[in-house]
Amino acid sequence: MILRLSVVIEKDKDGYYAYCPALAGCQTQGGSAEEVEHNIREAISLYLSTLSEAERQELLNQEIKTTVMEIQVA
């Protein structure tokens, strides 16, 4: 089964940080973009494997919208 989940990846002074907003506490880090992408896939897979089918369906049926906004700054 293929799932589509939103993942946020941020670059900071120490490397990269990633988390999945739909899965509270599901987060990881890595030294490169490729490493953090691999790590978050693994973290999500492990996270989902700990849930019952009912818990998994409840989490995956949440609607999370991501967007980009332009804000005028004075």
DRENTORKOL-3810 file (N, C-alpha, C; in nm, 4 decimals):
REM DRENTORKOL-3810
@n.u->0.0837; n.v->-0.1170; n.w->0.0000; ca.u->0.0000; ca.v->0.0000; ca.w->0.0000; c.u->0.0888; c.v->0.1241; c.w->0.0000
@n.u->0.0542; n.v->0.2208; n.w->-0.0822; ca.u->0.1288; ca.v->0.3473; ca.w->-0.0882; c.u->0.0454; c.v->0.4547; c.w->-0.0189
@n.u->0.1059; n.v->0.5257; n.w->0.0740; ca.u->0.0394; ca.v->0.6338; ca.w->0.1462; c.u->0.1005; c.v->0.7664; c.w->0.1064
@n.u->0.0186; n.v->0.8699; n.w->0.1078; ca.u->0.0677; ca.v->1.0057; ca.w->0.0821; c.u->0.0558; c.v->1.0844; c.w->0.2116
@n.u->0.1682; n.v->1.1262; n.w->0.2648; ca.u->0.1721; ca.v->1.2024; ca.w->0.3892; c.u->0.2547; c.v->1.3285; c.w->0.3681
@n.u->0.2130; n.v->1.4356; n.w->0.4326; ca.u->0.2909; ca.v->1.5588; ca.w->0.4286; c.u->0.4122; c.v->1.5448; c.w->0.5195
@n.u->0.5265; n.v->1.5915; n.w->0.4706; ca.u->0.6506; ca.v->1.5912; ca.w->0.5469; c.u->0.7127; c.v->1.7294; c.w->0.5333
@n.u->0.7598; n.v->1.7836; n.w->0.6435; ca.u->0.8285; ca.v->1.9123; ca.w->0.6437; c.u->0.9769; c.v->1.8855; c.w->0.6645
@n.u->1.0587; n.v->1.9445; n.w->0.5776; ca.u->1.2045; ca.v->1.9327; ca.w->0.5899; c.u->1.2617; c.v->2.0733; c.w->0.6007
@n.u->1.3400; n.v->2.0940; n.w->0.7044; ca.u->1.4013; ca.v->2.2254; ca.w->0.7282; c.u->1.5523; c.v->2.2102; c.w->0.7342
@n.u->1.6216; n.v->2.3069; n.w->0.6765; ca.u->1.7674; ca.v->2.3096; ca.w->0.6855; c.u->1.8056; c.v->2.4054; c.w->0.7964
@n.u->1.8977; n.v->2.3641; n.w->0.8811; ca.u->1.9478; ca.v->2.4528; ca.w->0.9852; c.u->2.1004; c.v->2.4427; c.w->0.9917
@n.u->2.1602; n.v->2.5056; n.w->1.0898; ca.u->2.3073; ca.v->2.5093; ca.w->1.0979; c.u->2.3705; c.v->2.3719; c.w->1.1208
@n.u->2.2914; n.v->2.2768; n.w->1.1711; ca.u->2.3447; ca.v->2.1438; ca.w->1.2007; c.u->2.3146; c.v->2.0401; c.w->1.0934
@n.u->2.2393; n.v->2.0760; n.w->0.9906; ca.u->2.2017; ca.v->1.9808; ca.w->0.8865; c.u->2.0559; c.v->1.9960; c.w->0.8503
@n.u->1.9825; n.v->1.8874; n.w->0.8525; ca.u->1.8420; ca.v->1.8880; ca.w->0.8134; c.u->1.7577; c.v->1.8228; c.w->0.9217
@n.u->1.6363; n.v->1.8740; n.w->0.9364; ca.u->1.5392; ca.v->1.8241; ca.w->1.0334; c.u->1.4102; c.v->1.7975; c.w->0.9573
@n.u->1.3446; n.v->1.6849; n.w->0.9835; ca.u->1.2201; ca.v->1.6514; ca.w->0.9138; c.u->1.1181; c.v->1.5975; c.w->1.0129
@n.u->0.9899; n.v->1.6284; n.w->0.9850; ca.u->0.8821; ca.v->1.5741; ca.w->1.0662; c.u->0.7559; c.v->1.5579; c.w->0.9822
@n.u->0.6672; n.v->1.4730; n.w->1.0309; ca.u->0.5404; ca.v->1.4458; ca.w->0.9647; c.u->0.4297; c.v->1.5036; c.w->1.0528
@n.u->0.3644; n.v->1.6141; n.w->1.0114; ca.u->0.2631; ca.v->1.6782; ca.w->1.0954; c.u->0.1480; c.v->1.5868; c.w->1.1373
@n.u->0.1124; n.v->1.4895; n.w->1.0561; ca.u->0.0001; ca.v->1.4007; ca.w->1.0881; c.u->0.0347; c.v->1.2983; c.w->1.1964
@n.u->0.1635; n.v->1.2790; n.w->1.2221; ca.u->0.2080; ca.v->1.1773; ca.w->1.3172; c.u->0.2868; c.v->1.2436; c.w->1.4291
@n.u->0.2184; n.v->1.2789; n.w->1.5360; ca.u->0.2794; ca.v->1.3528; ca.w->1.6469; c.u->0.4062; c.v->1.2842; c.w->1.6964
@n.u->0.5145; n.v->1.3591; n.w->1.7004; ca.u->0.6407; ca.v->1.3071; ca.w->1.7493; c.u->0.7236; c.v->1.2316; c.w->1.6475
@n.u->0.6728; n.v->1.2180; n.w->1.5260; ca.u->0.7465; ca.v->1.1462; ca.w->1.4211; c.u->0.8414; c.v->1.2457; c.w->1.3543
@n.u->0.9672; n.v->1.2389; n.w->1.3942; ca.u->1.0660; ca.v->1.3362; ca.w->1.3475; c.u->1.2038; c.v->1.2719; c.w->1.3407
@n.u->1.2920; n.v->1.3372; n.w->1.2675; ca.u->1.4275; ca.v->1.2848; ca.w->1.2541; c.u->1.5193; c.v->1.3964; c.w->1.2068
@n.u->1.6450; n.v->1.3640; n.w->1.1921; ca.u->1.7424; ca.v->1.4598; ca.w->1.1400; c.u->1.8425; c.v->1.3865; c.w->1.0525
@n.u->1.9213; n.v->1.4630; n.w->0.9799; ca.u->2.0239; ca.v->1.4048; ca.w->0.8946; c.u->2.1220; c.v->1.5098; c.w->0.8505
@n.u->2.2367; n.v->1.4664; n.w->0.8046; ca.u->2.3416; ca.v->1.5572; ca.w->0.7615; c.u->2.3216; c.v->1.6109; c.w->0.6205
@n.u->2.2373; n.v->1.5451; n.w->0.5426; ca.u->2.2105; ca.v->1.5891; ca.w->0.4054; c.u->2.0614; c.v->1.5734; c.w->0.3776
@n.u->2.0151; n.v->1.6353; n.w->0.2695; ca.u->1.8747; ca.v->1.6228; ca.w->0.2311; c.u->1.8403; c.v->1.4768; c.w->0.2025
@n.u->1.9290; n.v->1.4065; n.w->0.1360; ca.u->1.9049; ca.v->1.2658; ca.w->0.1033; c.u->1.8955; c.v->1.1805; c.w->0.2303
@n.u->1.9849; n.v->1.2075; n.w->0.3247; ca.u->1.9848; ca.v->1.1305; ca.w->0.4492; c.u->1.8577; c.v->1.1549; c.w->0.5291
@n.u->1.8152; n.v->1.2798; n.w->0.5402; ca.u->1.6953; ca.v->1.3085; ca.w->0.6194; c.u->1.5702; c.v->1.2522; c.w->0.5512
@n.u->1.5662; n.v->1.2514; n.w->0.4177; ca.u->1.4526; ca.v->1.1913; ca.w->0.3473; c.u->1.4465; c.v->1.0413; c.w->0.3745
@n.u->1.5609; n.v->0.9755; n.w->0.3698; ca.u->1.5658; ca.v->0.8324; ca.w->0.4023; c.u->1.5208; c.v->0.8099; c.w->0.5466
@n.u->1.5714; n.v->0.8922; n.w->0.6380; ca.u->1.5401; ca.v->0.8764; ca.w->0.7802; c.u->1.3925; c.v->0.8985; c.w->0.8099
@n.u->1.3295; n.v->0.9978; n.w->0.7460; ca.u->1.1880; ca.v->1.0239; ca.w->0.7757; c.u->1.1005; c.v->0.9136; c.w->0.7172
@n.u->1.1382; n.v->0.8576; n.w->0.6030; ca.u->1.0622; ca.v->0.7426; ca.w->0.5496; c.u->1.0666; c.v->0.6260; c.w->0.6491
@n.u->1.1844; n.v->0.6013; n.w->0.7026; ca.u->1.1999; ca.v->0.4933; ca.w->0.7996; c.u->1.1217; c.v->0.5240; c.w->0.9279
@n.u->1.1291; n.v->0.6483; n.w->0.9750; ca.u->1.0583; ca.v->0.6877; ca.w->1.0974; c.u->0.9067; c.v->0.6727; c.w->1.0801
@n.u->0.8545; n.v->0.7135; n.w->0.9644; ca.u->0.7113; ca.v->0.7009; ca.w->0.9375; c.u->0.6713; c.v->0.5537; c.w->0.9340
@n.u->0.7481; n.v->0.4730; n.w->0.8666; ca.u->0.7186; ca.v->0.3306; ca.w->0.8572; c.u->0.7160; c.v->0.2659; c.w->0.9955
@n.u->0.8151; n.v->0.2963; n.w->1.0770; ca.u->0.8203; ca.v->0.2411; ca.w->1.2124; c.u->0.7039; c.v->0.2921; c.w->1.2971
@n.u->0.6737; n.v->0.4201; n.w->1.2854; ca.u->0.5631; ca.v->0.4804; ca.w->1.3602; c.u->0.4328; c.v->0.4094; c.w->1.3262
@n.u->0.4046; n.v->0.3947; n.w->1.1966; ca.u->0.2801; ca.v->0.3320; ca.w->1.1535; c.u->0.2724; c.v->0.1857; c.w->1.1951
@n.u->0.3860; n.v->0.1183; n.w->1.2032; ca.u->0.3859; ca.v->-0.0234; ca.w->1.2410; c.u->0.3470; c.v->-0.0441; c.w->1.3873
@n.u->0.3537; n.v->0.0614; n.w->1.4690; ca.u->0.3176; ca.v->0.0496; ca.w->1.6107; c.u->0.1682; c.v->0.0714; c.w->1.6350
@n.u->0.0947; n.v->0.1144; n.w->1.5326; ca.u->-0.0467; ca.v->0.1478; ca.w->1.5489; c.u->-0.1372; c.v->0.0314; c.w->1.5123
@n.u->-0.2529; n.v->0.0288; n.w->1.5761; ca.u->-0.3550; ca.v->-0.0673; ca.w->1.5352; c.u->-0.4132; c.v->-0.0185; c.w->1.4025
@n.u->-0.4860; n.v->-0.1039; n.w->1.3337; ca.u->-0.5472; ca.v->-0.0639; ca.w->1.2061; c.u->-0.6432; c.v->0.0529; c.w->1.2260
@n.u->-0.7206; n.v->0.0531; n.w->1.3335; ca.u->-0.8151; ca.v->0.1623; ca.w->1.3610; c.u->-0.7408; c.v->0.2934; c.w->1.3853
@n.u->-0.6329; n.v->0.2885; n.w->1.4627; ca.u->-0.5534; ca.v->0.4093; ca.w->1.4889; c.u->-0.4913; c.v->0.4616; c.w->1.3597
@n.u->-0.4417; n.v->0.3705; n.w->1.2791; ca.u->-0.3790; ca.v->0.4091; ca.w->1.1519; c.u->-0.4806; c.v->0.4784; c.w->1.0619
@n.u->-0.5988; n.v->0.4216; n.w->1.0493; ca.u->-0.7013; ca.v->0.4805; ca.w->0.9632; c.u->-0.7445; c.v->0.6175; c.w->1.0143
@n.u->-0.7576; n.v->0.6319; n.w->1.1460; ca.u->-0.7962; ca.v->0.7606; ca.w->1.2038; c.u->-0.6924; c.v->0.8685; c.w->1.1706
@n.u->-0.5663; n.v->0.8369; n.w->1.1872; ca.u->-0.4598; ca.v->0.9332; ca.w->1.1572; c.u->-0.4524; c.v->0.9651; c.w->1.0084
@n.u->-0.4648; n.v->0.8647; n.w->0.9252; ca.u->-0.4478; ca.v->0.8844; ca.w->0.7820; c.u->-0.5686; c.v->0.9491; c.w->0.7163
@n.u->-0.6813; n.v->0.9553; n.w->0.7862; ca.u->-0.7996; ca.v->1.0207; ca.w->0.7321; c.u->-0.8076; c.v->1.1677; c.w->0.7704
@n.u->-0.7098; n.v->1.2172; n.w->0.8447; ca.u->-0.7048; ca.v->1.3591; ca.w->0.8776; c.u->-0.6788; c.v->1.4395; c.w->0.7508
@n.u->-0.7353; n.v->1.5580; n.w->0.7458; ca.u->-0.7073; ca.v->1.6457; ca.w->0.6328; c.u->-0.6114; c.v->1.7545; c.w->0.6795
@n.u->-0.4942; n.v->1.7557; n.w->0.6202; ca.u->-0.3941; ca.v->1.8573; ca.w->0.6507; c.u->-0.3618; c.v->1.9281; c.w->0.5205
@n.u->-0.3799; n.v->2.0574; n.w->0.5202; ca.u->-0.3531; ca.v->2.1362; ca.w->0.4002; c.u->-0.2242; c.v->2.2139; c.w->0.4215
@n.u->-0.1380; n.v->2.2095; n.w->0.3223; ca.u->-0.0183; ca.v->2.2922; ca.w->0.3249; c.u->-0.0265; c.v->2.3895; c.w->0.2081
@n.u->0.0239; n.v->2.5072; n.w->0.2296; ca.u->0.0202; ca.v->2.6094; ca.w->0.1263; c.u->0.1374; c.v->2.7050; c.w->0.1446
@n.u->0.1585; n.v->2.7865; n.w->0.0460; ca.u->0.2582; ca.v->2.8929; ca.w->0.0523; c.u->0.1829; c.v->3.0244; c.w->0.0402
@n.u->0.2134; n.v->3.1178; n.w->0.1256; ca.u->0.1467; ca.v->3.2476; ca.w->0.1228; c.u->0.2475; c.v->3.3576; c.w->0.0988
@n.u->0.2062; n.v->3.4586; n.w->0.0252; ca.u->0.2875; ca.v->3.5780; ca.w->0.0085; c.u->0.2350; c.v->3.6830; c.w->0.1056
@n.u->0.3245; n.v->3.7372; n.w->0.1860; ca.u->0.2895; ca.v->3.8362; ca.w->0.2859; c.u->0.3732; c.v->3.9606; c.w->0.2598
@n.u->0.3049; n.v->4.0742; n.w->0.2483; ca.u->0.3785; ca.v->4.1996; ca.w->0.2277; c.u->0.4327; c.v->4.2477; c.w->0.3616
@n.u->0.5619; n.v->4.2770; n.w->0.3628; ca.u->0.6278; ca.v->4.3257; ca.w->0.4826; c.u->0.6699; c.v->4.4689; c.w->0.4590
@n.u->0.6430; n.v->4.5531; n.w->0.5579; ca.u->0.6752; ca.v->4.6955; ca.w->0.5440; c.u->0.8235; c.v->4.7202; c.w->0.5425
END
